[in-house]
Amino acid sequence: MISANLPILHVIVPLIGAPLGLMFRRSPTGAWLLALIISWFTLADSLALLLIVSGGEAVSYEIGDWAAPWGIEYRVDMLAAYLIVIVSGIGAVTMLYARQSVEAEIPRDRIYLFYTMYLLTLSGLLGIATTGDTFNLFVFLEISSLSTYVMVSLGAERRALTAAFRYLVLGTLGATFYVIGVGLMYQMTGTLNMADLVNRLPEVAETRTILAAVAFLTVGIGLKLGLFPVHVWLPNAYTYAPSVVTAFLAATATKVAVYVLVRIYYTLFKGGVFETLPVDEILLALSIVAIVAMSAVAIFQTNVKRLLAYSSVAQIGYMLIGISLATITGLTAGILHLFNHALMKGALFLALGCVFFRIRSVNVDDMAGLAKVMPWTMAAFVTGGLSLIGIPLTVGFVSKWYLILATLEKEWWPLAAAILFSSLLAVIYMWRVIEVAYFRERPAGAVSIGEAPLAMLVPMWVLVGANVYFGIDTDLTVGTARAAAALLMGG
Amino acid sequence: MTPETLSQLAIAVPLIGSVFILLAGKWPNLRETVTLTTAVIMFVTVASITPAVLAGARPDVVLWEILPGLAIRLTIEPLGMLFGLVSSGLWIINSVYSIGYMRGNREAHQTRFYFFFAIALASAAGVAFSGNMLTLFIFYEILTLSTYPLVTHHGDPATMRSGRTYVGILLSTSIGLLLFGMIWTWHLTGTLDFKQGGILEGKVEGIMVAVLLALYMFGIGKAALMPVHRWLPAAMVAPTPVSALLHAVAVVKAGVFTVLKVVVYIFGYEFLAETSASDWLMIAAAGTLLFSSIVAMRKDNLKARLAYSTVSQLSYIVLGAALATAAGIVGGGMHLAMHAMGKITLFFCAGAIYTAAHKTEISQLNGIGRTMPITMGAFAVASLSIIGIPPLGGTWSKFHLMMGAAEADQIIYVAVFMLSSLLSAAYLIPVVTRAFLRPPDAKSAGAAATAEGGIREAPLPCLIAICATAAGAFALFFYAGDIAQLLEPITAN
């Protein structure tokens, strides 16, 4: 019974769990435990799903036993399972870490709301990755987005409110564009089910309506994934959200949006979209600007969270470059980087969470001399940074390898050079922080502080360890990404 | 134990040693014992592989496949054998020296120092025994990162800036250019293994051969080809044992060693000779060689002068590789050992002078030979070896390199080598004459000691190390034939 319901449990359990969180108004620990247990449950479910679909066969589930296209179909293939594992894995680790960090950053009487919203976001993100229905995807997109706005607004500073509001405006715009795109497709094909759309779209692919739909979908999802230049909500949202929220969102939300884009281009349109509209060239051009310009902007940030936020916009550029190359290697690189970037940014933001926990600031200057008092935290930050730069034996190196290989296969030398150049910019912005933390002295009157608590260090180092582990053993990541890419390109 | 196991052990020993160094951190004597023991075990391990390699064996072990078809792989061939022997052998002597220097100067954070030193040596061994370019690249990067805390040991703003230059140039060249070249090679050939005769022949042609070669040569920043040499003088802010072993031996030699590996096993030197793709490299190397000698003459700071001398001497090896002849490559390989022995001695002496007399500038060294006769005597011997005067080791490598230039019908580079020897005499000999022939400055602290007729040498461990390497430079003159014999097979086809 359980095994038949696997494709839905990881969505439905957090969805049901979320309102349960409201019962823990007076017990933040209870709310945390609930979120923790559910997160680990979804991870177990996701891993089981990955195991099932790794043979190449997708699993399908009809909600309420209503057959598609009337009912909603959930469909987990290799790519979906891979993404679900990323989201639930990051969720499980950040929840392990969350208790003390959240207690330190969110007023006690609102903590239960945070965990409720977190569970809704988790459910929404996992739902997006699971569903085989374009409208149902919109529903989950809204569930995850709305709950995310709330989580961002829970940040300690009042500026979190304006950041959340800006995110809300742009995010809603994105969702609206998405639903307009879905509507246009429905108008031409009469279906919302992805499997049906795949069959019916080719006949009408050249029509104005579908072209308009592609445009709406691209811009709509582009807003969600932080595509340059419609990324403007992202730096503030990441900077002012509570640390745990930033870590979770940076590692999952944008990745899920990238996944939706891949689904639209490669599953619905089977890559044919690039022949009718130059979206690949547009994305490529924008991404090249993103990886260079956003990395350069990151260099000049004084708030380290914001620095990493700009770095994220650049890193999303890497994924989009891979996707818009429209080759198996390129797609592999893009999909691979979804996973790898989640690990790097997850680790880095968790390290910043530890920093904030102790010194109540993540400004570069306030981090002076921190390496002496928080050696484990800063060592984690350095390792995450090395991974971001792409030093061998870390995941960043593996991503970079495939991305450059993909550009060389196309013989696009300048693009390869641009990618390498932007990694050098990453050296600069990471080193700025490292130098301050290791070489400057702690300010004279600074309160004496110690290392972050073990309950935060351990989950952070789990992610750091994953950065190294998956940089050495690439069977799971490269294997899955390549298989998924082959399916998408061949299917 | 099989040579395959030993090759892994050679990398594992210093890593294990580093853990024990951390554990013994609170007891300095125990900690230094651990360092010395580790160094000795490592050298014995490396040395015990030598007979097999001399007999023609090429121990090869695939450790772990990182990407499909791309593994961490160790293969021992003569060039790597030589580099492994040189760096592990000199580590023993350098550790003895470090004890004297670090304690003599009351340096802080000594545990960290010995810890990263051991890691750096492990990565140097990894570079030496790499079986493919990926493995080499991995250890090359670890070497950069593990030496960063050593370069910035003093932790003040000046060292931080130098450290920035150091890591900035080494990381950006390796990631921006070397990695690019590697992925390109992989794309062309589907392999990164080091193979006798190279892997690129027939896969790339025309101007692209030269472009790819440029990506490698400037990408290997550790070989300090101008204009990517700036990190080396910057690294001189490190404590002297670091300058001595790492920036005269392990790190820079890892650079030129990689250059030789790439020329011999990736391109194949005959392929380079046919395509004339390395012609530009000869000019670049000769330019670096001469220009940095001139810069060295103008440096008053002793360590800075030695650093530019190193830049110049590294280009001997790069030029040897660029000549793309058998004698040039053997000469380059030999020079790797000869220069290591000579230059480490010179740095030891510079450190000894600093420890005993607290002097860093050459202009302060008037008459110092009277208070530090052993140190300055060794300095003279090592200088002669660097210049290439018999009966010292440097003679033979220069001889082979000139043969290489003649073989390539590039008589002009024979002249370059000769001119450069004169230049190195011009920047090294004045230090010696100043120390022995000029009277001490009346004002300097040394003058007082001389007036009392006292000898004020550096601590004993430093002296032992200095004498050992100076004697080594002498001994290498007689063992040069063995090195040449070891290296001969790499030029066979």
Interface residues (C-beta under 8 A of the other chain):
Chain A: L386 I389 G390 I391 P392 L393 V398 K400 W401 I404 L405 L408 E409 A416 A417 L420 F421 S423 L424 V427 I428 W431 E435 Y438 F439 G471 I472 T474 V478
Chain B: W64 I66 L67 P68 L134 F137 I138 E141 I142 L145 T152 G155 P157 M160 G163 R164 V167 G168 L171 S172 I175 G176 L179 F180 I183 W184 W186 H187
